[in-house]
């Protein structure tokens, strides 16, 4: 294997050894995080850093806890796919309210560990994790606020340690997010403790009306297939209700119009001065044009509407950290500014921010002000700012070039993460001014990449150009378009890891072009909403226009030799490009492409395209299957046969249509490979793609 690809595979794209999943505990004295022991160690352990001394302690080593299983339990594997988690070992953890006790699941086993100093329990390096008894393989554990009990899911039931099963045996699944919520709505959990630790709020998910999708591994025909419930566009969704499961077996169902508002996208159970606290839930109608913020009484289940957000196309997913109740009782929500120029914040419905800032996340509060991550300059960059919740005044905390993020404690400690062409830096500061930083043990990035960033066309489309490091001006280069292009993901960003593979591609002899067409996030809501009632037209129009604009500015781009590659929506874009614009695109490698959105999921597809029963022409126009007879350019199709996001049937349907039409193409079907292409699979695919493009584009 090529040395760069081997390094990328061995380091999980330069993420092994990098700290992640930060949480403060003990009033900011402790910083918890996950990290492996080095750049080629794939197993993340649970660490804690004492901000007073800077000392790090490994509290849970997956190797010492039998964390080397070849195959995760199926529910845990699927949850990791939904949350895009590629790390092995401890995938996630949850803390008690005081931040001294953590619980986590590892290969179906449940553990708890309490930090009591660097030499607790006589064990150098920290206390020993305690394995907790469970009813079966455990998933998504959550400690009660005081840490005395732990809720977890096993099978389809919600259990507690020190209490047993708490959900009824009624044929539904309890305590986990359904597919649509976890994959498309940003809610990956399905149970929440009350502030007093006496009750649990649990999602009851009835998937009996959904179709089943099946997998079988053709490399192991002796093994049975596996199936899962899937909400296909135009078909039924899971029936999701929320129940308060209280002491003594009491049960109270939260009451809202779940038929009109079937999606639960956010839930919070917080203290409001009463023992039972207040439940805040965000619900959406099926087409996501109407979003309600409700307050629920946990004793009666009655709800009242706090705010309503509407949009004639769709309401963008909520800004993480909203909705939230401020310390003075006012309600913080996300809002688009008039005309769709910016995504901002409002307090009790009154706008707090204006057109000059795109708010991406509310990280908490600091010194009486809101702590936000936002963009104030080019969409490729992100700043950390303090926002006065009364006046709207902004104060920068980290606003240099690059992408900045923050984690905060309620007691005033901060951890800033900054990323630019030189890599990643973590900078922490306690409330009294002490500095600290978790060690980053990841491999140094092999390339310092400074892509040429430009906004082109009348729409101000963000683009990036990466040239070979040894490029000599005047030498013509074939072009490789490498874009995602779909809703919800930004390609053109100052985050440096995403440019490593593109620099490698450039060094193979390509001018690598990346385009964030209309429909992608962080330029403006109006820019994102341009993808309403159709994917294909706006995506292809902007990709073609941007390529031509860059070709006019950079004469070394040989627009007579243009390849295009991508995965997921990017795979759809790649196949679309050679099928409909063979005059512009001359070869494509399309991975995990959703070739017919009639067979993709409800929440994502219907948000943009509407219901297929009401808009069949939209779905037909965006389907690639009818285009199969038009293929005249080389096309490599790639699919993972264990992909539960874009099911392999998408690629196989297009391959069958091409075969039926007598159109030559290549198919790479990968047994056992999921949508995330972990453990070096992506790099092996890149080798195949390189050989393909060298052949069909005559790359020297």
Secondary structure as GFF3:
##gff-version 3
##sequence-region A 1 700
A	DSSP	alpha_helix	3	10	.	.	.	ID=ss1
A	DSSP	beta_strand	20	25	.	.	.	ID=ss2
A	DSSP	beta_strand	30	35	.	.	.	ID=ss3
A	DSSP	beta_strand	43	50	.	.	.	ID=ss4
A	DSSP	beta_strand	56	60	.	.	.	ID=ss5
A	DSSP	three_ten_helix	62	65	.	.	.	ID=ss6
A	DSSP	alpha_helix	74	82	.	.	.	ID=ss7
A	DSSP	beta_strand	88	89	.	.	.	ID=ss8
A	DSSP	beta_strand	94	95	.	.	.	ID=ss9
A	DSSP	beta_strand	101	106	.	.	.	ID=ss10
A	DSSP	beta_strand	109	114	.	.	.	ID=ss11
A	DSSP	three_ten_helix	120	122	.	.	.	ID=ss12
A	DSSP	beta_strand	130	132	.	.	.	ID=ss13
A	DSSP	beta_strand	139	143	.	.	.	ID=ss14
A	DSSP	beta_strand	150	154	.	.	.	ID=ss15
A	DSSP	beta_strand	157	161	.	.	.	ID=ss16
A	DSSP	beta_strand	164	165	.	.	.	ID=ss17
A	DSSP	beta_strand	173	174	.	.	.	ID=ss18
A	DSSP	alpha_helix	179	180	.	.	.	ID=ss19
A	DSSP	pi_helix	181	185	.	.	.	ID=ss20
A	DSSP	beta_strand	191	193	.	.	.	ID=ss21
A	DSSP	beta_strand	200	206	.	.	.	ID=ss22
A	DSSP	beta_strand	211	215	.	.	.	ID=ss23
A	DSSP	beta_strand	226	230	.	.	.	ID=ss24
A	DSSP	beta_strand	239	245	.	.	.	ID=ss25
A	DSSP	three_ten_helix	247	249	.	.	.	ID=ss26
A	DSSP	beta_strand	251	253	.	.	.	ID=ss27
A	DSSP	beta_strand	263	270	.	.	.	ID=ss28
A	DSSP	beta_strand	278	284	.	.	.	ID=ss29
A	DSSP	beta_strand	290	296	.	.	.	ID=ss30
A	DSSP	beta_strand	303	310	.	.	.	ID=ss31
A	DSSP	beta_strand	324	325	.	.	.	ID=ss32
A	DSSP	beta_strand	331	336	.	.	.	ID=ss33
A	DSSP	three_ten_helix	338	340	.	.	.	ID=ss34
A	DSSP	beta_strand	343	347	.	.	.	ID=ss35
A	DSSP	beta_strand	350	351	.	.	.	ID=ss36
A	DSSP	beta_strand	358	366	.	.	.	ID=ss37
A	DSSP	beta_strand	369	375	.	.	.	ID=ss38
A	DSSP	beta_strand	383	387	.	.	.	ID=ss39
A	DSSP	beta_strand	394	398	.	.	.	ID=ss40
A	DSSP	beta_strand	403	408	.	.	.	ID=ss41
A	DSSP	beta_strand	414	420	.	.	.	ID=ss42
A	DSSP	beta_strand	423	429	.	.	.	ID=ss43
A	DSSP	beta_strand	435	436	.	.	.	ID=ss44
A	DSSP	beta_strand	452	456	.	.	.	ID=ss45
A	DSSP	beta_strand	461	466	.	.	.	ID=ss46
A	DSSP	beta_strand	477	482	.	.	.	ID=ss47
A	DSSP	three_ten_helix	496	499	.	.	.	ID=ss48
A	DSSP	alpha_helix	500	507	.	.	.	ID=ss49
A	DSSP	beta_strand	510	516	.	.	.	ID=ss50
A	DSSP	alpha_helix	525	528	.	.	.	ID=ss51
A	DSSP	three_ten_helix	529	531	.	.	.	ID=ss52
A	DSSP	alpha_helix	536	553	.	.	.	ID=ss53
A	DSSP	beta_strand	557	567	.	.	.	ID=ss54
A	DSSP	alpha_helix	569	580	.	.	.	ID=ss55
A	DSSP	beta_strand	587	591	.	.	.	ID=ss56
A	DSSP	three_ten_helix	597	599	.	.	.	ID=ss57
A	DSSP	alpha_helix	602	609	.	.	.	ID=ss58
A	DSSP	alpha_helix	616	622	.	.	.	ID=ss59
A	DSSP	three_ten_helix	625	630	.	.	.	ID=ss60
A	DSSP	beta_strand	634	640	.	.	.	ID=ss61
A	DSSP	alpha_helix	649	660	.	.	.	ID=ss62
A	DSSP	beta_strand	666	670	.	.	.	ID=ss63
A	DSSP	alpha_helix	681	697	.	.	.	ID=ss64
###
